[in-house]
């Protein structure tokens, strides 16, 4: 028969199958469209999460390089940078402790503001993303924008008229809130802090007056941030050699959260793709095998082997292709999930996303894979021997039902049956491992977000010098407050007196936390090694690259690292980049930006207000119950996506288990008929299916749940190191037990559902 006649016969056979089985084929197309659409959505999410910061930095004109410069040298350094080749623009930024007068609730730490100190700031460079309203006019000192955290703290909104005051009280500037903004620092370093963005006109009017009110030694602690946009990599190299920092550091915390989000999306896309291919491939293979009885008829018609195989594979493959063609519509409806987690704070009100770069290659690859599966199934059916010799099974179980079900679970009749059984077991344990791993990781992440002590806040309140007196503060005032607090059991006991500040003589310029060991036994939570015993021993955060047992020189003394700790910043340090030491080790250590603070744990029933009354004048008391570090806040923003990932893994595991059991049960209908002919009851048939499903679930749980715990623990340790949190898991036995219990319940329901299949009689079909 010619190829043309072959093609005509193939088309006729395919159309006939569509007319006969169109409900099942339409259902297959819908399943492919839904599953492939969700896989596309996850893949798009991974791609966009990976580039979200780059788009945000472009939209906000974030600097490419920046550097702290002495206040008095700022203008000269700016002029030098602007004169260099390749520099697109540059500007100066400062920081001032500012707040709307009368709008900061009692007990809340006075917020601050980033202030433009040269033309172009807020427009040509560091242009904020406006969430509501508009950007402030850079030529006006009476307009400002605030971030969402400031709006929540103060209750301010668009159009509100306020008076901006400073600490110390130098600035008294009437101003109007013209916008709610999100700048690069508002979503990273300052992600959990209230803040405002002040115009260059405001900086010109007030910054020098603010600094002029300070003592010379205090003024020297202030620096200006010199930032520049130097897009070409070759032009950035000289700046980096001079100590400038890459602009990407502005987004380190957001990038960390985005990496977690991208990983979750990538795992979701990969798991979904594998599950979709397996489920769809099994569905196509099942439909192809059902048409195997027509292969001799097609051969008698003169079709070549390839033609016969194409004929029986055409209808199911066409259904899958129609589903893939509809998958973009499903992806469009599901695309809002792409802008979740950390991406939501970077891409506000982003419209639905259709990413053809992901979709077109994905559809093409899926078409090829499903075509190969369909052809391979047809070829296998065309060449499969009609009689297969039994394969003895090592499984011996009590009773006919247990024996038959156990042999079916491991595959006992043909090589194809053994392959199906092994894939069924592999799918069960891999799915349960994925569910367990995500569940264990998610439990630890949620605990960190909800428990400040796990990221270093092991106290209830801090007592510090008030902002308006911190530059002329008498340490004796804090000593007296410590005595009063310790003597009043109704409030609590002072945990520690700490002097914290930056220290540049150690690599990474960590924060040094000098703890008065003579008056306290408190030490930051130690996660590796031990707490110091001698004065010449220290512990370090995960961001300080010093190994346990190594030495570090601080203030002329050699100190030994004996442990690693987690501790929230107490000065201007970054989370994880700190060294805790006894104050007796180096009594006269000179620190930059020093901060003297009492860490207080309140007695049961005591409140921050009680502590504030006891502390007295000249001191500020801040509660820490609501304190959240930027990395931890970003971790919390990904919680919803992790739930989606866990649900997807669970759904794919259920689909794989159920589909494998259904396929195995349907392919053994002839065996069940033989058993009935030999006198077996329906209860025996159902029992064999129960043994089959139970063994697969048991083996999958026995292997998959421990593997999932190990994977979840490993991934969590990496995550905890990135957010400076305690790396221990949180109640992982309960998570593992919950997965095991859910496995028993769900597997039981699937088994019960599958026991009705052998009782169904195949309908008599009219010969085509």
C-alpha positions as CSV (number, residue, x, y, z in Angstrom):
1,X,0.0,0.0,0.0
2,X,1.3,3.4,-0.9
3,X,2.2,6.0,1.7
4,X,-0.8,8.1,0.5
5,X,-3.1,5.2,1.1
6,X,-1.4,4.7,4.5
7,X,-2.0,8.3,5.4
8,X,-5.7,8.1,4.4
9,X,-6.2,4.9,6.4
10,X,-4.5,6.4,9.4
11,X,-6.8,9.5,9.2
12,X,-9.9,7.4,8.9
13,X,-8.9,5.3,11.8
14,X,-8.1,8.3,14.0
15,X,-11.4,10.0,13.2
16,X,-13.3,6.8,14.0
17,X,-11.6,6.6,17.4
18,X,-12.5,10.3,18.1
19,X,-16.2,9.7,17.2
20,X,-16.3,6.6,19.4
21,X,-14.2,7.8,22.4
22,X,-14.6,11.6,22.3
23,X,-15.6,12.0,26.0
24,X,-12.5,10.3,27.2
25,X,-10.3,12.1,24.7
26,X,-11.8,15.5,25.6
27,X,-11.1,14.7,29.3
28,X,-7.5,13.8,28.4
29,X,-7.2,17.2,26.5
30,X,-8.6,19.1,29.5
31,X,-6.2,17.3,31.9
32,X,-3.2,18.1,29.7
33,X,-4.3,21.8,29.4
34,X,-4.7,22.2,33.1
35,X,-1.5,20.4,34.2
36,X,0.6,21.9,31.4
37,X,-0.8,25.4,32.1
38,X,0.2,25.2,35.7
39,X,3.6,23.9,34.8
40,X,4.1,26.9,32.5
41,X,2.9,29.3,35.2
42,X,5.5,27.8,37.6
43,X,8.3,28.0,35.0
44,X,7.3,31.7,34.2
45,X,7.4,32.4,38.0
46,X,10.9,31.0,38.3
47,X,12.1,33.0,35.4
48,X,10.6,36.2,36.5
49,X,11.6,35.8,40.1
50,X,15.2,35.4,38.9
51,X,15.1,38.7,37.1
52,X,12.6,40.6,39.4
53,X,15.4,42.6,41.2
54,X,17.0,43.6,37.9
55,X,13.7,45.0,36.6
56,X,13.0,46.8,39.9
57,X,16.6,48.2,39.9
58,X,16.0,49.4,36.3
59,X,12.6,51.0,37.1
60,X,13.9,52.7,40.3
61,X,17.2,53.7,38.7
62,X,19.1,52.0,41.5
63,X,22.8,52.9,41.6
64,X,25.3,50.6,40.0
65,X,28.0,51.4,42.6
66,X,27.9,53.3,45.9
67,X,30.3,54.2,48.7
68,X,30.2,55.9,52.1
69,X,32.3,59.1,52.1
70,X,33.1,61.6,54.9
71,X,30.4,64.3,55.2
72,X,32.8,67.1,54.5
73,X,34.3,65.4,51.5
74,X,30.9,64.5,49.8
75,X,30.7,67.4,47.3
76,X,34.3,67.0,46.1
77,X,33.9,63.2,45.7
78,X,30.6,63.8,43.8
79,X,32.3,66.2,41.4
80,X,35.2,63.8,40.8
81,X,32.8,60.9,40.0
82,X,30.7,63.0,37.6
83,X,33.8,63.9,35.7
84,X,34.8,60.3,35.0
85,X,34.0,58.7,31.6
86,X,31.2,56.2,31.5
87,X,29.3,57.7,34.5
88,X,25.7,58.4,33.5
89,X,24.7,60.2,36.7
90,X,25.7,60.4,40.4
91,X,24.2,61.9,43.6
92,X,24.7,62.1,47.3
93,X,22.3,60.7,49.9
94,X,22.2,61.1,53.7
95,X,20.2,59.8,56.6
96,X,18.5,61.8,59.3
97,X,16.4,60.6,62.3
98,X,13.1,62.3,61.3
99,X,9.5,61.6,62.2
100,X,6.0,63.3,61.8
101,X,5.4,65.2,65.0
102,X,2.9,63.6,67.2
103,X,2.3,60.7,64.9
104,X,4.8,58.1,66.3
105,X,2.9,55.9,68.9
106,X,4.4,55.7,72.4
107,X,7.1,53.1,72.7
108,X,7.8,53.0,68.9
109,X,11.3,53.7,67.9
110,X,11.5,57.1,66.0
111,X,11.8,56.3,62.3
112,X,14.2,58.0,59.9
113,X,14.4,59.2,56.4
114,X,16.8,59.1,53.4
115,X,17.6,62.6,52.3
116,X,18.7,63.8,48.9
117,X,21.8,65.9,49.2
118,X,22.4,66.8,45.5
119,X,20.4,67.3,42.3
120,X,19.2,64.2,40.6
121,X,18.6,62.2,43.7
122,X,15.0,60.8,43.6
123,X,14.7,61.3,39.8
124,X,17.9,60.5,37.8
125,X,19.1,58.1,40.4
126,X,17.2,56.3,43.2
127,X,13.8,57.1,41.8
128,X,11.2,55.4,44.0
129,X,8.5,53.1,42.8
130,X,5.3,55.1,43.5
131,X,2.6,52.8,45.0
132,X,0.0,55.6,45.5
133,X,0.0,59.3,44.6
134,X,3.1,60.9,43.0
135,X,6.7,61.5,43.5
136,X,7.7,64.6,45.5
137,X,8.9,67.7,43.6
138,X,12.7,67.7,44.2
139,X,12.7,71.5,44.3
140,X,10.3,71.7,47.2
141,X,11.2,71.0,50.8
142,X,7.6,70.7,52.0
143,X,6.8,67.5,50.1
144,X,7.8,64.0,50.9
145,X,6.9,60.4,50.2
146,X,6.7,57.6,52.8
147,X,6.9,53.9,52.6
148,X,4.1,51.6,53.5
149,X,5.5,50.7,56.9
150,X,5.6,54.4,57.9
151,X,2.0,54.8,56.7
152,X,0.9,51.8,58.8
153,X,2.8,53.1,61.9
154,X,1.6,56.7,61.8
155,X,-1.8,56.3,60.1
156,X,-0.7,58.9,57.5
157,X,-2.0,58.9,53.9
158,X,-2.0,61.0,50.8
159,X,-2.6,64.7,51.3
160,X,-2.0,64.7,55.0
161,X,-0.2,67.8,56.3
162,X,2.4,67.2,59.1
163,X,5.3,68.8,60.8
164,X,8.6,66.9,60.3
165,X,10.8,67.0,63.4
166,X,14.3,65.6,64.1
167,X,16.2,64.1,67.0
168,X,17.8,66.2,68.3
169,X,15.0,68.7,67.8
170,X,16.5,71.0,65.1
171,X,14.2,70.4,62.1
172,X,10.6,71.7,62.2
173,X,9.4,71.5,58.6
174,X,5.7,71.6,57.6
175,X,5.2,69.2,54.8
176,X,2.6,67.3,52.8
177,X,2.5,63.5,52.1
178,X,2.3,63.3,48.3
179,X,3.0,59.6,47.8
180,X,3.5,56.1,49.2
181,X,6.7,54.8,47.8
182,X,9.0,51.8,47.7
183,X,12.7,52.5,47.1
184,X,15.5,50.0,46.8
185,X,16.3,50.3,50.5
186,X,12.7,50.1,51.6
187,X,12.4,46.6,50.2
188,X,15.9,45.4,51.4
189,X,18.0,46.8,54.2
190,X,15.0,48.8,55.5
191,X,12.4,46.2,54.5
192,X,10.8,46.0,58.0
193,X,11.3,49.6,59.1
194,X,9.2,52.7,58.6
195,X,10.9,55.4,56.5
196,X,10.5,58.4,54.3
197,X,12.2,59.9,51.3
198,X,13.1,63.6,51.5
199,X,13.8,65.8,48.6
200,X,17.2,67.5,47.7
201,X,15.5,70.8,48.6
202,X,14.8,69.5,52.1
203,X,18.4,68.3,52.4
204,X,19.8,71.7,51.3
205,X,17.6,73.4,53.9
206,X,18.1,71.2,56.9
207,X,21.0,68.6,56.6
208,X,23.8,71.0,57.5
209,X,21.8,72.5,60.3
210,X,21.1,69.1,61.7
211,X,24.8,68.1,61.6
212,X,25.8,71.5,63.0
213,X,23.9,70.9,66.2
214,X,26.0,67.8,66.9
215,X,29.3,67.7,68.7
216,X,32.4,67.4,66.4
217,X,33.1,63.9,67.5
218,X,29.5,62.9,66.9
219,X,29.4,64.7,63.5
220,X,32.3,62.6,62.4
221,X,30.3,59.5,62.7
222,X,27.9,60.7,59.9
223,X,28.8,59.9,56.3
224,X,27.2,60.6,53.0
225,X,26.4,57.9,50.5
226,X,27.9,58.6,47.1
227,X,26.0,56.6,44.4
228,X,26.6,56.5,40.7
229,X,25.0,54.8,37.6
230,X,27.8,53.3,35.6
231,X,26.0,50.7,33.4
232,X,29.0,49.4,31.4
233,X,30.8,46.6,33.3
234,X,34.2,47.9,32.1
235,X,33.5,51.3,33.6
236,X,32.5,49.8,36.9
237,X,35.8,48.0,37.5
238,X,37.8,51.1,38.5
239,X,35.1,52.0,41.1
240,X,35.1,48.5,42.6
241,X,38.9,48.7,42.9
242,X,38.5,51.9,44.9
243,X,36.3,50.3,47.5
244,X,32.9,51.1,45.9
245,X,30.2,48.5,46.5
246,X,28.2,47.0,43.7
247,X,24.7,48.4,43.5
248,X,23.3,44.9,43.8
249,X,24.2,45.0,47.5
250,X,21.2,47.4,47.8
251,X,19.0,44.4,47.2
252,X,20.8,41.6,49.0
253,X,17.9,40.8,51.3
254,X,15.3,41.0,48.5
255,X,17.6,38.9,46.3
256,X,17.8,36.2,49.0
257,X,14.0,36.1,49.2
258,X,13.7,36.0,45.4
259,X,16.2,33.1,45.2
260,X,14.0,31.2,47.6
261,X,10.9,32.0,45.5
262,X,12.7,31.1,42.3
263,X,13.7,27.8,43.8
264,X,10.2,27.0,44.9
265,X,8.8,27.8,41.5
266,X,11.5,25.8,39.8
267,X,10.9,22.8,42.0
268,X,7.1,23.2,41.3
269,X,7.7,23.4,37.6
270,X,10.0,20.4,37.5
271,X,7.8,18.3,39.7
272,X,4.7,19.3,37.7
273,X,6.4,18.6,34.4
274,X,7.5,15.1,35.5
275,X,4.1,14.4,37.0
276,X,2.3,15.6,33.9
277,X,4.5,13.6,31.5
278,X,4.1,10.4,33.7
279,X,0.3,10.8,34.1
280,X,-0.3,11.8,30.5
281,X,2.1,9.2,29.2
282,X,0.3,6.5,31.2
283,X,-3.1,7.7,29.9
284,X,-1.9,7.7,26.3
285,X,-0.3,4.3,26.7
286,X,-3.5,2.9,28.2
287,X,-5.6,4.1,25.3
288,X,-3.0,2.8,22.8
289,X,-3.0,-0.6,24.5
290,X,-6.8,-0.7,24.3
291,X,-6.6,-0.5,20.6
292,X,-4.0,-3.3,20.3
293,X,-6.7,-5.7,19.2
294,X,-7.1,-3.6,16.0
295,X,-3.5,-4.1,15.0
296,X,-4.1,-7.4,13.1
297,X,-7.0,-5.8,11.2
298,X,-4.8,-2.9,10.2
299,X,-2.1,-5.3,9.1
300,X,-4.6,-7.2,7.0
301,X,-5.6,-3.9,5.4
302,X,-2.0,-3.6,4.2
303,X,-0.7,-0.9,6.6
304,X,3.0,-1.0,7.3
305,X,4.2,-1.5,11.0
306,X,4.8,2.2,11.2
307,X,1.5,3.0,9.7
308,X,-0.3,0.7,12.2
309,X,1.5,2.3,15.1
310,X,0.7,5.8,13.9
311,X,-3.0,4.8,13.5
312,X,-3.5,3.6,17.0
313,X,-1.5,6.5,18.5
314,X,-3.1,9.3,16.5
315,X,-6.3,9.9,18.5
316,X,-4.7,10.1,22.0
317,X,-1.8,12.1,20.8
318,X,-4.1,14.5,19.0
319,X,-6.0,14.9,22.3
320,X,-2.8,15.7,24.1
321,X,-1.8,18.2,21.4
322,X,-5.1,20.0,21.7
323,X,-4.6,20.2,25.4
324,X,-1.1,21.7,25.0
325,X,-2.5,24.2,22.6
326,X,-5.0,25.3,25.3
327,X,-2.4,25.3,28.0
328,X,-1.5,29.1,27.5
329,X,-5.1,30.0,28.4
330,X,-4.8,28.1,31.7
331,X,-1.5,29.7,32.3
332,X,-3.0,33.1,31.7
333,X,-5.7,32.4,34.3
334,X,-3.1,31.1,36.8
335,X,-0.5,33.8,36.2
336,X,-1.4,36.0,39.3
337,X,0.5,33.4,41.3
338,X,3.7,34.7,39.6
339,X,3.5,38.0,41.4
340,X,3.4,36.5,44.9
341,X,5.9,36.5,47.7
342,X,8.8,38.9,47.5
343,X,8.0,39.7,43.9
344,X,4.8,41.4,45.0
345,X,6.7,44.2,46.8
346,X,8.9,44.7,43.7
347,X,6.2,44.5,41.0
348,X,3.1,46.3,42.2
349,X,-0.1,45.7,40.3
350,X,1.8,43.8,37.6
351,X,-0.7,42.6,34.9
352,X,-1.3,39.0,33.9
353,X,1.9,37.6,32.4
354,X,2.2,35.4,29.3
355,X,5.9,34.6,28.7
356,X,6.3,33.2,25.1
357,X,10.0,32.6,25.8
358,X,8.9,29.9,28.3
359,X,5.7,28.7,26.7
360,X,6.7,28.1,23.1
361,X,9.8,25.9,23.9
362,X,7.7,24.2,26.6
363,X,4.9,23.3,24.3
364,X,7.3,22.1,21.6
365,X,9.2,19.9,24.0
366,X,6.0,18.4,25.4
367,X,4.7,17.6,22.0
368,X,7.8,15.7,21.1
369,X,7.9,13.8,24.4
370,X,4.3,12.8,24.2
371,X,4.7,11.8,20.5
372,X,7.6,9.5,21.5
373,X,5.5,8.0,24.3
374,X,2.6,7.4,22.0
375,X,4.8,5.8,19.3
376,X,6.7,3.7,21.8
377,X,3.4,2.4,23.3
378,X,2.1,1.6,19.9
379,X,5.3,-0.1,18.9
380,X,5.4,-2.1,22.1
381,X,1.8,-3.2,21.6
382,X,2.5,-4.2,18.0
383,X,5.5,-6.4,18.9
384,X,4.3,-7.7,22.3
385,X,4.1,-11.5,22.5
386,X,0.6,-12.9,23.1
387,X,1.6,-15.4,25.8
388,X,3.8,-14.4,28.7
389,X,5.5,-16.9,31.1
390,X,4.8,-16.2,34.8
391,X,7.6,-14.7,36.7
392,X,8.0,-16.1,40.3
393,X,7.8,-13.4,43.0
394,X,9.8,-13.5,46.2
395,X,6.9,-11.9,48.0
396,X,4.9,-14.5,50.1
397,X,1.9,-13.1,52.0
398,X,-0.9,-14.9,53.9
399,X,-3.9,-15.9,52.0
400,X,-4.7,-15.9,48.2
401,X,-5.6,-12.1,48.3
402,X,-2.3,-11.2,50.0
403,X,-0.3,-13.4,47.8
404,X,-1.8,-12.1,44.6
405,X,-1.7,-8.5,45.7
406,X,1.9,-8.7,46.8
407,X,3.0,-10.2,43.6
408,X,1.2,-7.6,41.7
409,X,2.9,-4.8,43.7
410,X,6.3,-6.0,42.6
411,X,5.4,-7.1,39.0
412,X,5.3,-10.8,38.5
413,X,3.9,-11.7,35.0
414,X,6.0,-9.9,32.4
415,X,8.9,-7.5,32.1
416,X,6.4,-4.7,31.3
417,X,4.5,-5.4,34.5
418,X,7.7,-5.3,36.5
419,X,8.6,-2.0,34.9
420,X,5.2,-0.5,35.8
421,X,5.4,-1.8,39.4
422,X,8.9,-0.3,39.9
423,X,7.8,3.0,38.5
424,X,4.7,2.9,40.8
425,X,7.0,2.4,43.8
426,X,9.4,5.0,42.7
427,X,6.7,7.6,42.2
428,X,5.2,6.8,45.6
429,X,8.5,7.3,47.6
430,X,9.7,10.3,45.5
431,X,6.3,12.0,46.0
432,X,6.3,11.3,49.7
433,X,9.9,12.5,50.0
434,X,9.0,15.8,48.3
435,X,5.9,16.3,50.5
436,X,7.8,15.5,53.6
437,X,10.8,17.7,52.7
438,X,8.6,20.7,51.9
439,X,6.5,20.2,55.1
440,X,9.6,20.0,57.3
441,X,11.2,23.1,55.7
442,X,7.9,25.0,55.8
443,X,7.4,24.2,59.5
444,X,10.9,25.5,60.4
445,X,10.4,28.6,58.3
446,X,7.1,29.5,59.8
447,X,8.5,29.0,63.3
448,X,11.4,31.4,62.5
449,X,9.0,34.1,61.2
450,X,6.7,33.8,64.2
451,X,9.5,33.4,66.9
452,X,12.0,36.3,67.2
453,X,14.2,34.3,69.5
454,X,15.1,32.0,66.5
455,X,16.6,35.0,64.7
456,X,18.4,36.4,67.7
457,X,15.8,38.6,69.6
458,X,15.9,36.8,72.9
459,X,14.7,39.7,75.0
460,X,11.3,41.5,75.3
461,X,12.4,45.2,75.3
462,X,15.5,47.4,75.0
463,X,16.4,50.4,77.1
464,X,18.5,52.9,75.2
465,X,19.5,56.6,75.3
466,X,16.7,58.7,73.9
467,X,17.3,60.0,70.4
468,X,17.4,63.6,71.4
469,X,20.2,63.0,74.0
470,X,22.2,60.2,72.6
471,X,25.0,62.4,71.5
472,X,25.5,63.9,75.0
473,X,24.5,60.8,77.0
474,X,25.8,60.1,80.4
475,X,26.3,56.3,80.8
476,X,25.6,56.6,84.6
477,X,21.9,57.2,83.7
478,X,21.7,53.8,82.1
479,X,23.6,52.2,85.0
480,X,21.0,53.7,87.4
481,X,18.2,52.4,85.3
482,X,19.7,48.9,85.2
483,X,19.8,48.9,89.0
484,X,16.1,50.0,89.3
485,X,15.0,47.4,86.8
486,X,16.9,44.6,88.5
487,X,15.5,45.6,91.9
488,X,11.9,45.5,90.7
489,X,10.8,41.9,90.3
490,X,7.4,42.9,89.0
491,X,9.0,44.2,85.8
492,X,11.8,41.7,85.2
493,X,15.5,41.3,85.4
494,X,18.1,43.0,83.1
495,X,19.4,40.3,80.8
496,X,22.5,42.2,79.7
497,X,24.2,45.6,79.3
498,X,25.7,45.8,75.8
499,X,27.9,48.3,74.0
500,X,27.5,47.7,70.3
501,X,29.3,49.4,67.4
502,X,31.1,48.8,64.1
503,X,34.7,47.8,63.9
504,X,36.7,48.2,60.7
505,X,39.9,46.4,61.7
506,X,38.4,43.0,61.2
507,X,37.5,41.7,57.7
508,X,33.8,42.3,56.8
509,X,33.7,45.2,59.3
510,X,31.4,43.3,61.8
511,X,29.4,44.7,64.6
512,X,31.2,44.2,68.0
513,X,28.8,43.5,70.9
514,X,30.6,44.0,74.2
515,X,28.6,42.3,76.9
516,X,29.1,43.2,80.6
517,X,29.7,39.6,81.9
518,X,30.2,40.9,85.4
519,X,26.5,41.6,85.7
520,X,24.9,39.0,83.6
521,X,25.1,35.4,82.4
522,X,23.2,36.2,79.2
523,X,24.8,35.4,75.9
524,X,23.4,35.2,72.3
525,X,22.0,31.9,71.3
526,X,24.9,29.6,70.3
527,X,24.2,27.3,67.4
528,X,27.7,25.7,67.0
529,X,30.5,25.3,69.5
530,X,29.9,26.8,72.9
531,X,29.5,30.0,74.8
532,X,32.7,31.7,76.1
533,X,34.1,30.9,79.5
534,X,37.2,33.1,79.6
535,X,37.4,36.8,78.7
536,X,39.6,36.1,75.7
537,X,37.0,33.9,74.0
538,X,34.3,35.2,71.5
539,X,31.5,33.9,69.4
540,X,30.8,35.1,65.9
541,X,27.7,35.3,63.6
542,X,27.3,33.2,60.5
543,X,28.3,36.2,58.3
544,X,31.8,36.5,59.9
545,X,34.2,34.2,58.1
546,X,36.1,32.9,61.1
547,X,36.3,29.2,61.8
548,X,35.8,27.8,65.3
549,X,39.2,27.6,67.0
550,X,40.7,30.4,64.9
551,X,42.0,33.7,66.4
552,X,41.1,37.3,65.7
553,X,42.9,40.4,66.8
554,X,40.6,43.1,68.3
555,X,42.0,46.3,70.0
556,X,45.5,44.8,70.2
557,X,44.4,41.6,71.9
558,X,44.2,38.1,70.4
559,X,40.9,36.5,71.0
560,X,39.8,32.9,70.2
561,X,36.5,32.0,68.4
562,X,34.7,29.2,70.4
563,X,31.2,29.3,68.9
564,X,28.7,30.7,66.4
565,X,25.7,32.6,67.4
566,X,22.5,34.2,66.1
567,X,21.9,37.8,67.1
568,X,19.8,40.7,65.8
569,X,21.8,43.9,65.0
570,X,22.2,46.2,68.0
571,X,24.0,49.0,66.2
572,X,24.5,49.6,62.5
573,X,25.5,46.1,61.7
574,X,24.0,43.6,59.4
575,X,22.3,40.4,60.6
576,X,24.9,37.7,61.1
577,X,27.9,40.0,60.9
578,X,28.7,40.4,64.5
579,X,31.2,39.3,67.2
580,X,30.1,38.9,70.8
581,X,32.8,39.4,73.4
582,X,33.2,40.3,77.1
583,X,33.6,44.0,77.9
584,X,36.5,43.0,80.1
585,X,38.5,41.7,77.1
586,X,39.2,45.1,75.6
587,X,38.0,47.8,78.0
588,X,39.0,50.8,75.9
589,X,37.9,49.5,72.5
590,X,37.0,52.3,70.0
591,X,33.9,51.6,68.0
592,X,32.1,53.5,65.2
593,X,28.4,54.3,65.7
594,X,28.4,53.0,69.3
595,X,25.1,52.2,71.0
596,X,24.7,51.5,74.7
597,X,21.6,49.3,75.3
598,X,20.0,47.2,78.1
599,X,18.3,44.0,77.0
600,X,15.4,43.3,79.3
601,X,13.2,40.2,79.7
602,X,9.9,41.1,81.3
603,X,8.4,39.2,84.1
604,X,5.0,37.5,83.5
605,X,2.3,40.1,83.4
606,X,4.7,43.0,83.0
607,X,4.4,45.3,80.0
608,X,6.6,47.6,78.1
609,X,4.7,50.6,79.6
610,X,5.6,49.4,83.1
611,X,9.3,49.2,82.1
612,X,9.1,52.7,80.5
613,X,7.8,54.2,83.7
614,X,10.6,52.5,85.7
615,X,13.4,53.6,83.3
616,X,13.0,57.3,83.8
617,X,13.9,60.4,81.8
618,X,16.6,60.5,79.2
619,X,16.0,56.8,78.2
620,X,13.8,55.3,75.5
621,X,12.2,51.9,75.9
622,X,11.3,49.9,72.8
623,X,9.4,46.6,72.7
624,X,10.8,43.9,70.4
625,X,7.7,41.7,70.0
626,X,7.0,43.1,66.5
627,X,10.7,43.3,65.4
628,X,11.2,41.5,62.1
629,X,14.5,41.4,60.2
630,X,14.3,42.1,56.4
631,X,15.4,38.6,55.4
632,X,12.9,37.0,57.8
633,X,10.1,39.3,56.5
634,X,10.9,38.2,53.0
635,X,10.9,34.6,54.1
636,X,7.4,35.1,55.5
637,X,6.2,36.6,52.2
638,X,7.0,33.3,50.5
639,X,4.8,31.3,52.9
640,X,1.9,31.2,50.5
641,X,4.0,30.0,47.6
642,X,5.4,27.2,49.8
643,X,1.8,26.1,50.5
644,X,1.2,25.9,46.8
645,X,4.4,23.9,46.3
646,X,3.4,21.5,49.1
647,X,-0.2,21.1,47.7
648,X,1.2,20.5,44.2
649,X,3.6,17.8,45.5
650,X,0.8,16.2,47.4
651,X,-1.5,16.3,44.4
652,X,1.1,14.8,42.1
653,X,1.9,12.1,44.6
654,X,-1.8,11.2,44.9
655,X,-2.2,11.2,41.1
656,X,0.8,9.0,40.6
657,X,-0.3,6.5,43.2
658,X,-3.9,6.4,42.1
659,X,-3.0,6.2,38.4
660,X,-0.5,3.4,39.0
661,X,-3.0,1.4,41.0
662,X,-5.8,1.9,38.4
663,X,-3.5,0.9,35.5
664,X,-2.4,-2.2,37.3
665,X,-5.9,-3.1,38.3
666,X,-7.4,-2.7,34.8
667,X,-4.6,-4.6,33.1
668,X,-5.3,-7.6,35.3
669,X,-9.0,-7.9,34.5
670,X,-8.4,-11.2,32.8
671,X,-6.6,-12.5,35.8
672,X,-9.5,-11.5,38.0
673,X,-11.9,-13.3,35.7
674,X,-9.8,-16.4,36.0
675,X,-9.8,-16.1,39.8
676,X,-13.6,-15.9,39.7
677,X,-13.8,-18.9,37.5
678,X,-11.7,-20.8,40.0
679,X,-14.2,-19.8,42.8
680,X,-12.7,-16.7,44.2
681,X,-15.2,-14.2,45.7
682,X,-15.3,-10.5,45.1
683,X,-13.9,-10.0,48.6
684,X,-10.7,-11.9,47.6
685,X,-10.3,-9.7,44.5
686,X,-10.8,-6.5,46.5
687,X,-8.4,-7.9,49.2
688,X,-5.7,-8.4,46.5
689,X,-6.0,-4.7,45.5
690,X,-5.9,-3.6,49.1
691,X,-2.7,-5.6,49.6
692,X,-1.2,-4.2,46.4
693,X,-2.0,-0.5,47.3
694,X,-1.0,-1.0,51.0
695,X,2.4,-2.5,50.1
696,X,3.2,0.3,47.6
697,X,2.1,3.0,50.2
698,X,4.1,1.3,53.0
699,X,7.3,0.9,51.0
700,X,6.9,4.5,49.7
701,X,6.5,5.9,53.1
702,X,9.2,3.7,54.7
703,X,11.7,5.1,52.1
704,X,10.3,8.5,51.2
705,X,9.5,10.0,54.6
706,X,13.0,9.6,56.0
707,X,14.5,10.8,52.8
708,X,12.2,13.8,52.9
709,X,13.3,14.6,56.4
710,X,16.9,14.5,55.4
711,X,16.3,16.7,52.4
712,X,14.2,19.2,54.3
713,X,16.8,19.4,57.1
714,X,19.6,20.0,54.5
715,X,17.7,22.7,52.7
716,X,16.6,24.4,55.9
717,X,20.2,24.6,57.3
718,X,21.2,26.4,54.1
719,X,18.1,28.7,54.4
720,X,18.8,29.4,58.1
721,X,22.4,30.3,57.4
722,X,21.1,32.9,54.8
723,X,18.7,34.6,57.2
724,X,20.9,34.3,60.3
725,X,18.4,32.0,62.2
726,X,18.7,28.9,64.4
727,X,19.3,26.0,62.0
728,X,17.4,23.4,64.0
729,X,14.2,21.9,62.6
730,X,10.9,22.6,64.4
731,X,8.9,19.6,65.5
732,X,9.9,17.6,62.4
733,X,8.7,14.3,64.0
734,X,5.2,15.7,64.1
735,X,5.5,16.7,60.4
736,X,6.7,13.3,59.5
737,X,3.9,11.7,61.5
738,X,1.3,13.9,59.8
739,X,2.6,12.9,56.4
740,X,2.5,9.2,57.4
741,X,-1.0,9.5,58.8
742,X,-2.2,11.3,55.7
743,X,-0.6,8.6,53.5
744,X,-2.5,5.9,55.3
745,X,-5.9,7.7,55.0
746,X,-5.4,8.8,51.3
747,X,-4.0,5.4,50.3
748,X,-7.0,3.7,51.9
749,X,-9.5,5.9,50.1
750,X,-7.7,5.3,46.7
751,X,-7.7,1.5,47.4
752,X,-11.4,1.5,48.2
753,X,-12.1,3.4,45.0
754,X,-10.1,1.0,43.0
755,X,-11.8,-2.1,44.3
756,X,-14.8,-1.4,42.2
757,X,-12.9,-1.7,38.9
758,X,-12.7,-5.5,38.8
759,X,-16.4,-5.7,39.3
760,X,-17.1,-3.6,36.2
761,X,-17.7,-5.5,33.0
762,X,-16.2,-4.1,29.8
763,X,-18.8,-2.9,27.4
764,X,-19.3,-4.8,24.2
765,X,-18.0,-2.7,21.4
766,X,-19.1,-2.8,17.8
767,X,-16.3,-3.8,15.4
768,X,-15.1,-0.9,13.4
